[in-house]
Amino acid sequence: MKSWAVGARLPLLPRLLLVLGAAEGALGAQRRYTPDWPSLDSRPLPDWFDQAKFGVFVHWGVFSVPAWGSEWFWWHWKGEGSPQYQRFMSDNYPPGFSYADFGPLFTARFFDPEGWADLFQAAGAKNIRYGLYHSLFEWFHPLYLLDKKNGFKTQYFVFGKTMPELYELVNRYKPDLIWSDGDWESPDSYWNSTDFLSWLYSDSPVKDEVVVNDRWGFNCSCHHGGYYNCEDKFQPSSLPNHKWEMCTSIDKRSWGYRRTMSISDVASESEIISELVQTVSLGGNYLLNIGPTKDGLIVPIFQERLLAVGKWLSISGEAIYASKPWRVQLEKNESVWYTSKESAVYAIFLNWPENGVLSLKSPKTTSATKVMMLGIQKDLKWSTNPPGGLLIYLPQLPLSALPVEFAWTIKMMGVE
């Protein structure tokens, strides 16, 4: 069982996943996929997902009413019987109050979908793709508890609830992405995952464009599916050989909204942008979560963080959207991360050198080498560094006059 501190999620309450992309793209000639992992894993990932790089995760549901602890409120209260959660309920709600009684209080009174879309676009969207989070299991459903008691040798819950629900979600809402979860108690054979994915890839109304993650049974994470989540807040130390995603939350202690959130719980702008840079350099996508209130409001601190990402991407997005990992991802002992696009190589440095000279060891210069900084019009002066690489003479400007406040981007042409 995951703990709430690492961002586990509450099954089957409303939430929305918006993937913010920069390009369109579909698969080529349609082929059929059989319900087995060798066939399903051979499906190419639709291009739009790799090109998007940045997305917004939204956790919003009945847990947003108590807005305390985490989005696993129901489990901690009734599943674990946590004394802290029981005390919270006795202090704030009348005797006999059930989790279902939170439902009428989830009013979404101020929900403004156009306002949300505008905010997400300002956070860095060029095209907005629509996805859905879906939990396979459900803590207290009697059919799930029966299957669990039977050692998952029966599938009453799967065929009575989970699979009909998944097919309905796809046929009715036609999502571009399905973010599966709640898989860790039983194998994919119990969930009938391969049959569903075979239909999804071969016959569903979204078969050409849909993207899925890797949470389809406890044997699947980081091994099978579309792109890999592996685990919440996954950060590999080197370049993986498979498309992956880091999902994380602006509130470091919860995915859903908490009334007790303090500023020390909130990721800073520099932390978020640094994670985005590192993730993309290592070939991943970065999925950043917010938790709206029960009324449908996105609190100002979440708006501020999203807008900071958008401001940075408005200058530096050329090095992020549709980029590819370079032959070197990180300068050793330096806070410099590389990406590439066509003939351009981008070096994103997180710390401004005190002497105003950036030393890069990995690029090999040629007679055609040109160096510039994104957001600055003029080319930068540079020289070869005798031990190897090059020295770049950064603009002699106050940091407040630079195009971004941190994570500055050097664009190099004509380097190897």
N, C-alpha and C positions, 0 to 999 in steps of 0.2 A: 504494500500500500504506500503510495506516495504521500509525503506530508504537504500541508498547504503552503509551507514556506518555499517550496520549489515550484509552485504554480499548478498543482493538479486541479482538475475542473469538475464542476458539478454536472452530472449527466442530465440531459434532456430538458434543460431550461433554455429559453431563447437566447441566442447569441448570434452575432453576425461577423463574418470575416470579409474584409474588403482587401483585395490585392491590388495594389496601386502600380500600374504598369506603364511602360513607355512605348510599347509596340504591339502590333497585331501579329497573328501567325497561327496557322493550322497545320495539321499533319498532312502528309502527301496522300498518295493513293491508299484507299481504305483497305485494310486487311482484317481478318477475323482472329480473335484471340480465344484460346481454349482455357478452361478453368483449372489451370495449373501454373505454378510460379515460373517455370522456364518460359512459357509463352507470355504470360502477363508482364514479366520483367523485361521482355524483349521490346516492349512498346516504347518508341521514342517519346520523350517528354515534349509536349507542345512548346514551340519556341517562345511563346509569349511569357511563360513563367520565368525562364532564365533571363530574359531581357528586362523583366520588371524590376527585380532586385529588392524593392522595398514595398512592404505592405502594412496595413493597420488591422490589428485584431481587436474585436470588441466583445467583452464579456458583460452581458446585460441580461438579467433575469430576476426571478423572485428573490434570489439572494441579495439583490440590490435594495430590498426593503429593510431588513435588519441592518444591512451595510456594516457588518461588524465581524471581525476575525478574518474571514475569507469567503470565497464563493463555495467552499465546502461546508458552509454553515450547517446544513441539514445533517450531514454525516457526523460532524463533530458533536452536534447536539444529541441526535438520536442514535446514530450508529456506534460512536465511541462512548457516548454518555459523558462527555467532558464536563467536569464540575464548573469550569469557567463559563461554558456556554449555557449550562443549566442555570447558573447564577444570573447571567445576562437576561435570560428569558424571565426568570422570576422577578427580577428587578424592573423589567420594562413592559411586560405583557401579562394579561390576566391568567389565572389558572385555567388549564384546559386548552390554551391557545395552541393550535397545530401549525405545522409548516404550511399546509394548504390555506390557512387563514391569512397568510401573507399575500396570497394571490390578488384579492380585491384591492390591496394597497399598492400594487404594482400598476400605477396609473398611466405612466408614460405621457403625462399631461402636457409636457413641454417638448415632446419629441418633434424634432424638425428635420425630416430626412434631407431636405434640400440644404439646410444649414450644415448638416453633417457632411454631405457630399462636398460642399464648398470648402469646409475645413480640411477634409482629406485631400482634396485637390491642392489646396494651399500647402499641405504637408509634403507634397512632392508627386502627386498623381498627374500623369498625362492622359492615360486612359484608365478608367476604373473597371476592374473586373470584380465580379460578385461571387463570393464563396460562402459555404455554410459549414459550421462546426457541427459534428454529430457524434454523440457518445454511443458506443455499442451497448454497454451495459447500463443498468439502472439499479441503484442500491437496494431499494425496498420493493421492487415489483415482485409480486408473488410467483409469477412464472419463472423469473430469473432465480429467485431463491430456491424454487423447486429443482431447476436444472443444476444449480450449484450443489444442492443436497445430494443429487444423483451423480455427482462427480463429473458433470457435463457430458454424461452419456446420453441424455435426452436433450431435445432442442425445442421445447415448448415455447420458450421466450423468443428464440431466434425466428421461428416461423409464425408465431402469433403476434409479434410486435416489432422486433428490430428490422427484419428484412422488408416487411410490407411498408414500414415507415421510410426506409431508405429509397425504395422504388418510388414511393409517392413524392418524396422530396425532389428527386431527380426529374420525374415526369411533370410535376407541377411547377417547380421553381427554376429548373434548368440552370443549376449553378455552374460556374466555370471551374470551381474548386471544391472538393470535399475534404475537410480537415477532420479525419477520423480520430477517435480517442476512446478511452474506456475499454481497452483491449487486454489488459495485463493479467487478468485472472484465468483466461482460457485460451486455447490455441485457435488458429484461423479455421481449422476444420469444424470446430463447434460453431463458429460464427457464419460458416458458409461463405466466407469472404471471397474465395476465388470464383465461385459461381456468380456472385454479384459483380465483381470486377470484369469478368468475361462479358457479361451483358453490358456493363457500363461502357467498355471500350469498343464493343462490336455493334450493338444495336440501340443504345440509348440515344435520346435526342441531343446529347452533348458529346457524343463519342469522339468527335474530331478535336475538340478543344479542352475537354475536361482534364484536370490535374488532381491527383490524390497524393496523400502522404503515405507513411509506412506503418500506421498503427491499426493493423487488421487481425491481431492475435499476438499472444505473448512471444511467439517465435518469429515475429516479422520485423520488429523495430530494428532499423539500421541494416536490414537484409532484403526485404521485399516491399514492393509497392511502387509508387511513382518517385517522388523525391523523399529524402530521409530527414526526419526530425531527430531520430535516435533518442533524445530525451529533451525535456524542457531546458531551455537556456544552453543548448549544446554548443560547444565551442571547440572544434578540432584544433590540434596544435600544428598540423601540416595539411597540405592540399589533399582532400579526399578524392577518390576516383569516381564518385557518384554525386549527382546534384543533391544539395542539402539545404536546410533552412535553420536559422537560429530564431526561435520565438522567445520573446522576453517581454517584460511588463514595465511600464514607467513607474508604477508602484512596485517596489522590489519585494514586498511582503504579500501581495495578493494580486489576483487577476480581476476580481470584481471590485467595485467601489467600496471603500471603507470610510466611515465617518471619522474614525480615529487616526487616519493617515497623518503622519507628520512630515515636515519637509525633509528630515533625514532619511525617510523611507523612499523619497522620490529620486530617481536617476537624474543626474545633471545633464545639461545639454551636451557638454563635452564627453561625458560617458556614453551617451546614446550615439553620438556621431562617430566616436572612436570605435564602438562596437560595429556600427554599420560599415565603416571602412574596412575593418579587419575581416568581417564576414564576407564582403564582396571580393576582397583580395584573395580569399581562400575559396572562391567559387560558389559561395552560398547566397541565399536570399535572407533578408532581415525583416522579421515580422514583429512589429511593436504594438503592444497591447495597451488599451485604455478601458476603464470601467465607468460607464455613465451611471448617473443616479437613477433611483426608481422613477423619477419624473421625466427622464430622458434628457437630462442636462449633462454636458461634458464640462467638468469643472475647469476653471481658468488655468490651473497649473498644468493640466493635461493639454489644453489648447496651446499654451505657451510652448511646451516641449515639442508638440507636433509642428507648430509654425517655425520653430528654430530649425528643425530638420528640413522643412521646405525652403527656408531662406538659404541654408547651406547648399541644398541641392540645386537651387536656382543658379548658383555660381559654379558648383563643382559636379553637377549631375553628369556632365560629359564624361567624367572618369568613372561613373557608376552605372548608369543605364546602359544595358546591352553590352557591357564590357566583358572581357574574358580575363582569367588569371594569366599573368605573365610567367615567363620561365623562372623568375624569382619572385616570391611573394613578399618577403620581409628582409630588410637590411639587418644583418646580425648586429646586436647591441645598439640598434637605432630604432627610433619610433617612426620608421618609414615603411609604408605599405605600397605595393605596386598593383596596378591593373593595366589592361591594354585594350585597344580597339583599333582594328585594322593596322595601320603602320605607326600608330601613336602609342607611346608608353607613358603612363602617368605614375608619378611618385607623390604620394600623399603623406606629408610629414606632420606629426602630431605635436612636436616641440620645436619652437623657433630657436635656431642656434644663436648663442650669445654674440658671436662675432659676425653674424649676418651672412655667413657662408655655409651653404649646405653641401656636405660631402656625401656623394653617392658612389658606392664601390661596385655595384653590379652592372650598370649600363656600360656598353662599349661604344665609344664615340666613333664617328666616321667623318669624312669630309663634308657630309650633308647635314651634320647635326645642328638642330635648332632647339632652343630652350625658351619656354615662356611660362608664366604663371596664370592660371585661370582667374579671370577677373581683372587682369592687368593687360593693357593693350600692347605695350612695347616688349620686344624680345629681351631676355635676360642675358647678361654676360656670363661666360663660363670659361673654364680652362681644364685641361687634363690634369688629373692627379697622378703624380709619378708612381705611387704604389698601385695605381689602377683606378678606373672610374673617372669621375669628373667632379670639379668644384663649381658650384653655382652661386653666383653673387646675387643675393636676394635684394629686393627693392629697399632702399633706405628711407623707409616711411615709419611713422609711429604705428604701433599695432592697431590702434583705433582707426587708422586710415586705410587699412588693408581690406580687401573685398570680403573676407570672412574673419571671424574672431579666433578660430582654431581649425586645425586640420586643413592646411593650405595645400594646394595641388599644383605640382609642376608637370607641364606637358612637354614631352621630348619627342622630336621627330628625327629620323635618321640615326637612331641608336640601335644597337644589336644586343 
